[in-house]
Amino acid sequence: KEPPSKKQLVGVKVVAARPIPLKKEAPKFRLFKTFAAATAEARKLKQPLFLMLYARWNWDSKQLLRKTLSHPTITPLLKQFVLVRFEVDKPEGKGLTKRFRLYNLPAVVMFDAKGRERDKVELHHAARYFRPAVLAGLGQGKSFAELKTLSKKYPKNLKIKLELAERALLRRTRRMANKLFFSLWKLDPQNTNG
């Protein structure tokens, strides 16, 4: 089929196709003086808790807020949490980094409605990699601990090992991730399972 001639296009409005920008919405964090007050509020509302530890001077903290947490695939999930953040330069934030053994900024710890830790993530990651951890925090996916248990129960299941290795990278446990990726390679050296 040939393109239309100029005579055929007279009076026809031609619009060039442009990508539609994604609408980004910043997450709404609630202010609490202590972590205990935040957990009490989450229990009262029967909602999971999303704790973010950050520093104003830290570039990754800014990127996590601007890019990952405001991404259209993440913001609807965050609305189901009680969102709290503490600055690590202040006493409450320093205490929380020691309590949860967090060594990199920013750090996110997610708790279920009963106050049990579900998952944690350190540093800034793209929304694509961050989403499984958020789903685990909501109880809709497998937590890191559940993946570890499943990996021990089914040592030859490549899908579980791969998911655990990717989650280990989010937690910044590189040694564990390297072991898992190496074991995946040993189980499937030709990459026949994708």
Buried (B, 14 or more C-beta within 10 A) or exposed (E): EEEEEEEEEEEEEEEEEEEEEEEEBEBEBEEBEEBEEBBEBBBEEEBBBBBBBBBEEBEBBBBBBEBBBBBEEBBEBBEBBBBBBBBBEEEBBBBBBEEBEBEBBBBBBBBBBEEEBBBBBBBBBEBEBBBBBBBBBBBEBBBBEBBBBBBEEEEEBBEBBBBBBBBBBBBBBEEBBEBBBEBBEEEBEEEEEE
